[in-house]
Amino acid sequence: MSQLRVTYLLTSLAIVLMPQYAAAHDGFTARDPSQKIEKQVGSLREKMATAQAAGVPAEALQSARFVYLAGVAWRNLAITVCFWNGSKATQDLVMKLANEWTQYGAITFSAKTNGSYNVCQDASSANIRVSLDDGDTRDLYVNQEDNRKGNWSYLGNVDLSTYLVTLNLPDVVRLRTRDPGWTHHAIRHEFGHALGLEHEHQRAECAGWFNFDEIAKDTGWTVDYAKTQIGTFPDSDLAGLGTVGGYDKNSIMQYNFAKNWLLTKPGETNPCIRPDIEDLSDKDKAGIRALYPPVEAMPGPHAGLRSAKGKEGEPVQSRPTSPEDIAKEREKLNQIQATLQAKALQRSGDAEANAKAVHAAAALQDVITSLDQVESMMRPTTGSTPPAPNP
């Protein structure tokens, strides 16, 4: 459940996207396209912090944050799927487990035509384009060669027109019979990402409970990169997240962590420790329903602010995600900027007040310019499953 885009349920489920927080595993990092985006998003955050210090209204910064967390929920609720490779038996398993999400949200996966699985031909073949074979000799990983290995998915409904593979599950073929628990978790987890869900373990409750040195050693990542994949979302990002109740350590969107990845502290209990799981939790189910509610429950797909209840009665808080909602936030931002500009052009006898008005208007303009740059270069980032067990 990467921060560049929007509201998805942090499944407690993150319905948001954050490019610096989604990644890939099995010792590789999703370097393209995320690094350039992350740099630009980092610059945007810095400008937002400067604007806040300059006295720009919080409402303006929240609108800016909403826009750059652009909506990732699918608008077409019949989501098409195709396969680049893989046996029918493996494709059957993948879709059987993926379709469990559709029992709880108003979405369907359309993976067959005339009774046969859709075969990927190019980037327009389907919304989700699955590879089950990282040894496929075709050039399927154009623009993303570093992502050939590992199990991962791009997050939600974003522009994937330059990517042939959008969901990678090569270890499923190798481990489906030897380690079915790992396999079931990986498939459900990655299709959760494909629907727009972020990592549950990146909520604040798990802060300070990970051994990043061990994680980096086991994965081949740097410690800093490990923190982006497993560390806690910063408070500034949480403003864009929708939630179902509190932290859910039983979520399928949390990794099944190796014991050495988690810290122990004398006299304390690590809140994120759990047995390995492979099934959707009750909050996973409530979260996907909140993100994709029954059509009759809303005036239009994903329009407006909605509320629902989880199985245990947890309140669901979500954010509007439609293009119209995003356009409204952008217009609100522009109106606030126009007001600040007008104030900056006024001259009073208070030189300090004049300087502050000019500074605030300039700072918000920097935010808007940076926001435009983020949107112009926006590309997907990945969410992934931890490394597969060694053979």
N, C-alpha and C positions, 0 to 999 in steps of 0.2 A: 504495500500500500504505500525526483529530481526536481528540482524546484523550479523549474522554469515555468510552470504553467498552472495549474489550477486547483480546483476543488475536487479532490476525490476523497472518499472516505477513508480515513486512517483506521479502520475496522473496529472496531474502533478504528479502523480502516481509513487509510489516507485516500481521499479522493482528490489528490492534488498533483502534481508532478514537480519534481525538483531535479534539474539536471545534475546537480552535484551529488545527489543522493541515490541515483540508480546506477547500477553498474553491472559488471559481469564477473563471473567467477572462474574457477579452475585455473588460477594463476595468470589470467590475462586481464587487462583493463580495457574498458571501452573507450579508447582514446579518440576515436572519431565517430561521432561528431562532438562529443561532450566537452572536450577541453576548451575549445574556443568559446562555446556557449558559457561554460562556467566562468571563464575569465570576464566575459561581458556582464554576466549576472552579478559577479563579484563587484564589478565597477558600478553597476546600478545600485547595489546595496550601499556602497560607500557614498554615493551621491544622495541616496535617501537618508542616510545618517547625517550627512552634512545639512540637508534640507531641514531635517528635524531640529538640529541645533540652531538653524537660522530662524526658527519660529514658523516654518510652514505648517499649516493646519494638519492635524493627524488624519482628518478625513481625506485630504488630498493624497497623503502617502498610502493610506489604505486602498484608495482607488487605484493608485499606481501598482501596488502589490497585487491587487486582484487581476489587473490587466495582464501583468507578466506571468501570473499563474493561470494562463489561459485555459479554458475548459477542455478537459480530456475525455469526458464522457462521450460515448458514441452517440451520434444523432440517429443513425440508421440502426434500429434495434434488431434487425436481422443481419448479424455480422458474418460476412463470408470468410471462409477458411479454405486454403489449398495447401497441398504438400508438394515439396520439391522432390522428395525421395522417401524411402522407408517402405517396409512391407505392409500389406493390408492388416496383418495381425497387430502390428505396432500402431498403425493409424487407428484401428478400432479401439485399442486401449487408450490412446491419447484423447480421442473424442468422447469416449465413455466417461472418463474422469473430468474432462473439461466441461462437459454438459451438466455436471452437477451444479455449477454456478447458475445455469439457466432455470433451475427449479425454484430459485429464490428471487430472481430479478426478472423484469420484463424485457429480457433479451434472448435471442436464439443464435446458435452457431449454425450456419448453412455450409456444410462441408462436402455435400454430395450433389451430383447432377445425374439424373437417371440411374440412381442406385450405386454409382461409382464415386469414389473420392475425387474431388477436384484436383487436377494436376496443375501446379504453378507453371506458367510460361514466361511471365515477366512481372514487373512491379504493379501492373494493373489487374493481375489475375484475381486477387481477393484482398480483403482488408487485413487478414492475418495470414502470413505466408511462412509455413513451417518447414524447417529442415531437421531431419533426424539422422543425418550422416555428415559428420564434419570431414569425412574423407572424399566427399563428392568432388570429382575433378573439374567440374564446371566452375566458372568464375561467379559463384553465387554471392560472394562477400565483397563485391565491388563497393568502394567507399568505406568499408568496415572490415578489412582483412584481419585486424587484430581480434575480431569477434568470432572467428571461425570455431574456436574451441569454447567449451563451457555451455552452461544451460542458462538462458536468459530470454527476456522479452522486452521489446520496446513498450512504452507505457501509454495505453489508451489511444484515443483518436487524435493523432498528430500527423503532420505531413511526412509520410514515408515513401514518397514517390521516387526517391533516388536510392532506395534500399530494396534489394530482392528478398532477403530473409528478414523477417520481423520477429520470429520466435524460434529459438534454437534449443533442441533437446537431444543432442547426440548420445548422452550417457544413458538415456532411457533404453536405447537399443541394447547397450552392454549390460545393463543392470536390472532389466525388467523381471527376470526370473531369479537372479541371484540376490537382489535386494529390493523386493517389491515395496517395502515401506518407504525407502528413499525415493523410489520411482513415483509412487503415488503422490508424495508430498511435492516433488519437483513439478509434475504436470499441473496439479491444482494451483500451486504457487505461481507458476509462470503465466497461466491463463488469468489468474487474478491480476497480475501486472498488466496483461493485455487489455483487461477491462478498465484499468485506471487505478488500481490499488497500490499503495506504497507499503513499505516495510513497517510492521507493527513494532519491532524491537527498536525503532528509532524514536520512539516516544520518550518523554522525559523520565519516565519511571525506571528506565534501564541505564540512565546516565551514571557513569562511574563504576559500572559493573562488568566491563569488558576488558580483557587482557589484549590490548592492541599489539603488543610486541609478539605474542604467540600467534595472533591472527595473521600478522604480516609475514611471519616466518613460514607458516603453513601454506599461505596462498601465493607468496611471491610478491605481494603488494608492498608498498612503502607503508609506514605507520600512518602517515597523513592520509594516504588514499584509503586505508582500512577504516579510518575515522569517518570518511565521507560515506562509506557503504554501510557501516554498522553503528556509527556514533549518533548521538541525539540530534534531531532537528533543532536549529536555533529558534529562539522565541519569535524572531521576526517572521519565520516561515510558518509557525503554527497558526498565525492569524488567517491563513488561507485554507486550513484543513477543516474538513467536516469530521465529526466523530459519532460513534455509537457507544455511549457509555464510557467507562474508563478503560485503561490499558488491559489488553486481553492476551495473556501469555499463551493461550491455547489457539491463537489465530494461525491459520495456514500461512499467513503473510509474515510470520516470524520464522527465522531459520531454526532448524534443528541443530543447535550449536554443539560442537565438540566440547568436552568438559574443560579442556585447557584454554578455551576461548573466554571462559567466564571466571571472574574473580571470586575469591572467598575472603571474608573479613571476619575477624574474631568477634563473636557475639552478635553477628548480623546475618540475615538471610538474604541471599541474592534473589530479588523479586522476579528475575527473568529466567531462572532455571525451571525446566520442565522436562518430562520424558519426551522422547521423539514422538511426534504426531504425524498423521497423514490425512486427516479428515478436516472438513470445514467446521469451524466452531459456530456456536449459536450467534455470536456477534458478527462473524463473517457473513452469515446468512442474512442477518438484519441489516448489515452494512450494504450488501449488494442490492438489497431491496430498496434501501433509501436512495441509492445512486440511480437505480433503474426501477422506479416504482411502477405499479400497474398503470397502463395508459389512462384508464378511466379516472385515476386519482389526480390527474394534472391536466391543465388546459392545453398543453402541448409538450412534446418530448423535452424533458429537463428544463422546463420553464419555471422561473420563480423560486422562492425560498420554500422548502418543504419541511415537514416534520413527520416523524413516524415513531414507532415504538419497537424496540428489540424484544426478543422472546422474554427476557427478564424485566421488561418494562423500562429499559434504559432510554433516556431521551436521545433522539437523533438530531444532530445539528449539521445542516449542510448549507452550501452556498449556491446561489444561482450560477449556472454554467452555460447558458445559451449565448449565441453570438449577440443577441439583442441585449442581454444583461451586460456583457463585456463592453458593448458599444456605449451603454448608458454610463458605465463607470469611466470610460475614456472621456465622454462628454462632460461628466462631473469634474474630472481632473482639469480639462481645458477651461471650464468655467471658473474654477478656483484660480487657475493661472491668470486668466483675464482680469480677475478682481485684484490679484496681487500686482499685476503690471500697472493697472490704473492707479492703484495706491502709490506705487513707486514713482509714477510720473507727477503726482501731486507734491507740492512743496509747502511745508509748514515752517514755522519758526524754530522747530526742534530738529537740529541737525542730526542728532543721534537717531531719532525716530525715522528721519528720511533715509539715513544710511541702512538701517535695519530693513526698511521696506524694500529698498533696492536689492539688498543682499538676499532676502527671502524670495523675491521674484526671480532673481538670477539662479538661485539654488533649485527652485522647482523647475525652471526651464531646463537646467542640466539633467534633472531626473527624467523629464519628458523626452529629451534628446536621447538619453541612454536607453530609455524604454523602447523608443523607435528602433534603435540599433539591435536590441535583443530580439524584437519581433521580426526584424528583417532577416536575421540569421538563424532563426529558430529551427532546430532540427531535433529529432527524438533522442532521448537518452534511455539507458536500459535499466531494467530491474532484473535481478537474477537469483539463482539458487546457489547455496554454498557448494564448494567443490564436492564432486562425487567421491564415494569411498574408494580407497585403493583396491585394485583387483586382488 
